[in-house]
Amino acid sequence: MIPILVKRDFMSRVKSTAYIITTVLGVLVFIGLTFAPPLIQYLENTLFTTGNLELLVLEQQAEQSFFPYLEKVSAEEEDLYLQAASGKDEREALRYVLDKGLTGLLLVDPPLYTLVTDDGSNMVINSKIENLLNRALTRANAEKLGLSPNDVNNLFQRADLRVRELGAETERGHEDQNQSMVLAYFLLFMIYMALILYGNMVASGVAEEKSSRIMEVMIATVKPLELMLGKIIGVGALGLLQFSIWMGVAALMSALGKTGILGGMLGGSVSLGSIPLQSVLWFGLFFLLGFFFYASIFAAAGAVVSRVEEVSQVVTIIMMFIIAGFFAAYISFLNPNSAFAVASSLIPFTAPMVMFARIVLSNPPATQIIASVLILTASVLAGAWISSKIYHLGVLLYGKRPSLLQIARLLREQN
């Protein structure tokens, strides 16, 4: 009987608009991850390019002229041009800026520096001018201390930190870590959205059947546990199909990225990213474990309500646990092996997202990964058993929604 119920739930939802849209969005995400490097480069070249900046510099009551230092620094930039507002007051300088169509007027009155412009919200321009001022100020202070430009360059030389973990043969730089974080965030967000979407689908399906009194007819021929498992597995099959499509697209894009075919089509210098197959497999494992753990809880929640309209009230608490898991995983980005991250990856309500993020971002001990998977598996079985008891009681309860204490009392009486 369970296969019939699974087919019924699967076929009734696989053609729905919401399912098709989420599947397409997931495909676009995996394609986007492959094209992320050239896309980021394109955005940097378009959104974060300021073009030519022309500034008029007006020094106000300066003991020593600051303009020569600004001029030396600007000479190192290709798109930055400065003019000194010699013999002009602020009103005349501002009129000159407007007449000539310059970027703005820079008022220098150490330690205050003010940019007067018609677009003060352009943070890219503001940041570039602030960087100009800081570099010029560093040169001025270095000259007062008797330091040469080479001394200044040596003093502020940045270190290129490479990270290699014990037992690992490869090193990771800052760029590699950023790519791992982007991959982890997108896949983590997909797990988060899938748990909410499919969980609500299970709860709404149970409540809909119960409110239409179809449940009373089905209970006469099918056991409540079979009903719950049929609905969970049916919706789970939707998730499995969706995941298979996503994994196929990820494998295809990764293969094309490695062969260089797409890079050749877009230009020989275009560097495409690749999605590690190992990350996709871990994504699938925690996606399924997280779904089956929460789906049984959502099914029990849907069984204790009498109307579909009440589902949102009941599932809010469950969704809070999912949201907590997402934020716990996000916090774990800062230190995937912290005590907080380790503890969160072993708690069933947060483990699907936190442990997955830890695996993508770091190299957690195998014992912790195995423990997390075993705890999640045991929680899935225990949650299914407890939820089946609540489901058995709830599917025939109508009227006022029972409280948690009443459900606990009914479970004790049943046993």
TIPALUM-510394 format. One record per residue (C-alpha): residue number from 1; x, y, z. Coordinates in steps of 0.1 Angstrom, whole numbers, padded with zeros to 4 digits. Layout:
REM residues N
R pos    xx    yy    zz
R NUM     X     Y     Z
...
***
This chain:
REM residues 415
R pos    xx    yy    zz
R   1  0000  0000  0000
R   2  0029  0024  0007
R   3  0041  0024 -0029
R   4  0006  0035 -0040
R   5  0006  0063 -0015
R   6  0041  0073 -0025
R   7  0031  0074 -0062
R   8  0000  0094 -0054
R   9  0018  0121 -0034
R  10  0047  0122 -0059
R  11  0025  0126 -0090
R  12  0002  0152 -0075
R  13  0031  0175 -0068
R  14  0058  0169 -0094
R  15  0040  0191 -0120
R  16  0032  0219 -0096
R  17  0045  0254 -0104
R  18  0064  0258 -0071
R  19  0083  0225 -0077
R  20  0093  0234 -0113
R  21  0104  0269 -0102
R  22  0126  0256 -0074
R  23  0141  0230 -0096
R  24  0150  0256 -0123
R  25  0163  0280 -0097
R  26  0186  0252 -0083
R  27  0199  0245 -0118
R  28  0206  0282 -0123
R  29  0225  0283 -0090
R  30  0248  0254 -0100
R  31  0254  0270 -0134
R  32  0260  0303 -0116
R  33  0286  0287 -0093
R  34  0305  0275 -0124
R  35  0304  0310 -0139
R  36  0311  0327 -0106
R  37  0348  0336 -0113
R  38  0342  0354 -0147
R  39  0310  0369 -0133
R  40  0327  0384 -0103
R  41  0355  0397 -0126
R  42  0328  0413 -0148
R  43  0311  0429 -0119
R  44  0344  0443 -0106
R  45  0351  0457 -0141
R  46  0316  0473 -0144
R  47  0301  0481 -0110
R  48  0334  0489 -0092
R  49  0351  0509 -0119
R  50  0350  0546 -0113
R  51  0363  0559 -0146
R  52  0384  0591 -0147
R  53  0383  0610 -0114
R  54  0392  0647 -0116
R  55  0394  0666 -0084
R  56  0401  0702 -0075
R  57  0421  0705 -0043
R  58  0417  0735 -0020
R  59  0440  0738  0010
R  60  0426  0757  0039
R  61  0449  0772  0065
R  62  0476  0746  0060
R  63  0510  0752  0076
R  64  0527  0730  0050
R  65  0512  0722  0016
R  66  0497  0687  0014
R  67  0491  0689 -0023
R  68  0526  0676 -0034
R  69  0520  0644 -0015
R  70  0485  0640 -0031
R  71  0501  0647 -0065
R  72  0527  0620 -0061
R  73  0502  0594 -0051
R  74  0478  0603 -0079
R  75  0506  0600 -0104
R  76  0506  0562 -0096
R  77  0470  0559 -0107
R  78  0459  0559 -0143
R  79  0425  0574 -0139
R  80  0430  0600 -0111
R  81  0438  0636 -0119
R  82  0443  0665 -0094
R  83  0444  0703 -0098
R  84  0454  0728 -0072
R  85  0429  0756 -0065
R  86  0455  0783 -0064
R  87  0442  0817 -0054
R  88  0406  0806 -0052
R  89  0383  0807 -0022
R  90  0358  0779 -0015
R  91  0329  0796 -0035
R  92  0351  0802 -0065
R  93  0366  0767 -0064
R  94  0331  0751 -0063
R  95  0319  0772 -0092
R  96  0350  0761 -0112
R  97  0342  0724 -0104
R  98  0307  0729 -0117
R  99  0317  0748 -0148
R 100  0344  0722 -0158
R 101  0323  0692 -0149
R 102  0349  0678 -0124
R 103  0342  0650 -0101
R 104  0344  0671 -0070
R 105  0362  0696 -0047
R 106  0385  0682 -0021
R 107  0389  0706  0009
R 108  0421  0700  0028
R 109  0423  0713  0064
R 110  0443  0687  0084
R 111  0432  0667  0102
R 112  0399  0673  0084
R 113  0394  0663  0047
R 114  0361  0670  0030
R 115  0349  0659 -0005
R 116  0322  0681 -0020
R 117  0305  0664 -0049
R 118  0271  0660 -0065
R 119  0270  0622 -0058
R 120  0280  0616 -0022
R 121  0264  0581 -0022
R 122  0290  0565 -0046
R 123  0309  0544 -0021
R 124  0334  0532 -0047
R 125  0346  0568 -0054
R 126  0345  0577 -0017
R 127  0367  0547 -0009
R 128  0392  0554 -0036
R 129  0396  0591 -0025
R 130  0399  0580  0011
R 131  0426  0556  0001
R 132  0444  0584 -0018
R 133  0443  0606  0013
R 134  0456  0578  0036
R 135  0485  0570  0013
R 136  0494  0607  0009
R 137  0492  0612  0047
R 138  0515  0582  0052
R 139  0541  0597  0029
R 140  0539  0631  0046
R 141  0543  0615  0081
R 142  0571  0593  0068
R 143  0590  0623  0055
R 144  0587  0640  0089
R 145  0602  0609  0104
R 146  0631  0608  0079
R 147  0618  0577  0061
R 148  0624  0572  0024
R 149  0597  0559  0000
R 150  0614  0525  0000
R 151  0614  0524  0038
R 152  0576  0531  0037
R 153  0570  0503  0011
R 154  0590  0479  0032
R 155  0572  0489  0064
R 156  0537  0484  0049
R 157  0545  0453  0028
R 158  0517  0427  0032
R 159  0522  0391  0038
R 160  0507  0365  0014
R 161  0495  0339  0040
R 162  0491  0303  0027
R 163  0474  0278  0050
R 164  0483  0241  0050
R 165  0467  0217  0075
R 166  0485  0189  0091
R 167  0484  0158  0069
R 168  0473  0178  0039
R 169  0495  0180  0008
R 170  0480  0212 -0007
R 171  0480  0248  0005
R 172  0450  0272  0004
R 173  0452  0309 -0001
R 174  0427  0336  0007
R 175  0411  0333 -0027
R 176  0406  0295 -0023
R 177  0390  0300  0011
R 178  0366  0327 -0003
R 179  0355  0303 -0031
R 180  0348  0276 -0006
R 181  0328  0300  0015
R 182  0307  0311 -0016
R 183  0301  0274 -0025
R 184  0292  0265  0011
R 185  0268  0294  0015
R 186  0248  0287 -0017
R 187  0245  0250 -0011
R 188  0237  0257  0026
R 189  0209  0281  0015
R 190  0195  0254 -0008
R 191  0193  0229  0021
R 192  0176  0256  0042
R 193  0151  0264  0016
R 194  0144  0227  0008
R 195  0137  0219  0045
R 196  0112  0247  0048
R 197  0096  0241  0014
R 198  0092  0203  0016
R 199  0084  0204  0053
R 200  0055  0228  0047
R 201  0045  0206  0018
R 202  0042  0176  0041
R 203  0023  0194  0068
R 204  0000  0211  0044
R 205 -0007  0178  0026
R 206 -0017  0161  0058
R 207 -0039  0190  0070
R 208 -0056  0192  0036
R 209 -0065  0156  0036
R 210 -0077  0158  0072
R 211 -0098  0189  0067
R 212 -0115  0173  0036
R 213 -0123  0142  0057
R 214 -0105  0120  0032
R 215 -0085  0108  0061
R 216 -0114  0090  0077
R 217 -0119  0070  0045
R 218 -0082  0062  0041
R 219 -0078  0052  0078
R 220 -0104  0024  0073
R 221 -0081  0006  0048
R 222 -0046  0020  0055
R 223 -0026  0022  0088
R 224 -0017  0057  0100
R 225  0020  0048  0099
R 226  0017  0038  0063
R 227 -0001  0071  0055
R 228  0027  0091  0071
R 229  0055  0071  0055
R 230  0038  0073  0021
R 231  0035  0111  0023
R 232  0071  0115  0036
R 233  0086  0092  0010
R 234  0065  0106 -0018
R 235  0076  0142 -0010
R 236  0112  0128 -0004
R 237  0111  0113 -0038
R 238  0104  0148 -0051
R 239  0135  0161 -0033
R 240  0156  0131 -0045
R 241  0146  0138 -0081
R 242  0153  0175 -0077
R 243  0187  0167 -0061
R 244  0195  0143 -0090
R 245  0188  0170 -0115
R 246  0210  0194 -0096
R 247  0238  0169 -0092
R 248  0237  0161 -0129
R 249  0239  0197 -0139
R 250  0268  0202 -0113
R 251  0287  0173 -0127
R 252  0282  0184 -0163
R 253  0293  0220 -0156
R 254  0323  0208 -0136
R 255  0333  0185 -0165
R 256  0329  0213 -0191
R 257  0348  0237 -0169
R 258  0378  0213 -0166
R 259  0378  0206 -0203
R 260  0380  0243 -0211
R 261  0352  0241 -0237
R 262  0331  0268 -0220
R 263  0362  0289 -0214
R 264  0371  0287 -0251
R 265  0336  0298 -0261
R 266  0337  0328 -0238
R 267  0373  0337 -0245
R 268  0405  0319 -0239
R 269  0414  0340 -0208
R 270  0381  0332 -0190
R 271  0386  0311 -0159
R 272  0357  0290 -0149
R 273  0351  0275 -0115
R 274  0344  0239 -0107
R 275  0321  0223 -0081
R 276  0339  0195 -0062
R 277  0320  0162 -0066
R 278  0327  0154 -0030
R 279  0309  0186 -0018
R 280  0279  0177 -0040
R 281  0277  0142 -0025
R 282  0279  0155  0011
R 283  0252  0180  0001
R 284  0230  0151 -0010
R 285  0236  0131  0021
R 286  0227  0159  0046
R 287  0199  0171  0023
R 288  0182  0137  0026
R 289  0190  0132  0063
R 290  0177  0167  0072
R 291  0146  0162  0051
R 292  0136  0129  0066
R 293  0143  0142  0101
R 294  0122  0173  0098
R 295  0095  0158  0075
R 296  0083  0134  0102
R 297  0080  0163  0126
R 298  0061  0184  0100
R 299  0038  0154  0093
R 300  0030  0151  0130
R 301  0024  0189  0132
R 302  0000  0187  0102
R 303 -0019  0159  0119
R 304 -0028  0178  0150
R 305 -0045  0207  0132
R 306 -0081  0206  0119
R 307 -0078  0232  0091
R 308 -0051  0241  0065
R 309 -0052  0277  0078
R 310 -0038  0265  0112
R 311 -0007  0248  0097
R 312  0014  0280  0096
R 313  0008  0285  0134
R 314  0020  0250  0142
R 315  0050  0248  0119
R 316  0064  0282  0131
R 317  0082  0266  0160
R 318  0097  0239  0137
R 319  0108  0265  0113
R 320  0126  0284  0141
R 321  0148  0253  0146
R 322  0156  0253  0109
R 323  0164  0290  0110
R 324  0186  0284  0141
R 325  0204  0257  0122
R 326  0211  0281  0093
R 327  0224  0308  0115
R 328  0245  0283  0135
R 329  0261  0272  0102
R 330  0266  0308  0091
R 331  0284  0316  0124
R 332  0305  0285  0120
R 333  0319  0300  0088
R 334  0343  0321  0111
R 335  0358  0290  0128
R 336  0344  0257  0115
R 337  0363  0238  0142
R 338  0353  0258  0172
R 339  0335  0243  0202
R 340  0303  0259  0191
R 341  0305  0245  0155
R 342  0314  0210  0168
R 343  0285  0210  0193
R 344  0261  0223  0167
R 345  0271  0197  0142
R 346  0262  0169  0166
R 347  0227  0183  0175
R 348  0201  0168  0152
R 349  0182  0200  0147
R 350  0213  0219  0134
R 351  0235  0191  0122
R 352  0223  0189  0086
R 353  0235  0224  0079
R 354  0264  0229  0103
R 355  0282  0197  0096
R 356  0278  0202  0059
R 357  0293  0237  0062
R 358  0322  0224  0082
R 359  0330  0197  0057
R 360  0330  0222  0028
R 361  0351  0248  0046
R 362  0375  0227  0066
R 363  0386  0192  0072
R 364  0368  0180  0104
R 365  0379  0147  0120
R 366  0363  0116  0105
R 367  0350  0106  0139
R 368  0329  0138  0142
R 369  0315  0133  0107
R 370  0306  0097  0114
R 371  0291  0107  0148
R 372  0270  0134  0132
R 373  0257  0111  0105
R 374  0249  0083  0130
R 375  0232  0107  0154
R 376  0211  0121  0125
R 377  0202  0086  0113
R 378  0192  0076  0148
R 379  0172  0108  0152
R 380  0154  0102  0119
R 381  0143  0067  0132
R 382  0134  0080  0166
R 383  0116  0110  0152
R 384  0097  0088  0128
R 385  0086  0065  0156
R 386  0075  0094  0179
R 387  0058  0113  0151
R 388  0040  0082  0139
R 389  0024  0079  0174
R 390  0014  0116  0173
R 391  0002  0112  0137
R 392 -0019  0082  0147
R 393 -0036  0102  0174
R 394 -0039  0134  0154
R 395 -0054  0123  0121
R 396 -0087  0117  0138
R 397 -0087  0146  0162
R 398 -0110  0174  0151
R 399 -0121  0206  0168
R 400 -0098  0226  0191
R 401 -0061  0219  0185
R 402 -0046  0199  0214
R 403 -0018  0213  0234
R 404  0016  0196  0239
R 405  0006  0184  0274
R 406 -0026  0169  0260
R 407 -0007  0151  0233
R 408  0017  0137  0258
R 409 -0011  0125  0280
R 410 -0028  0108  0250
R 411  0004  0091  0241
R 412  0008  0077  0276
R 413 -0027  0065  0276
R 414 -0022  0048  0242
R 415  0008  0030  0256
***
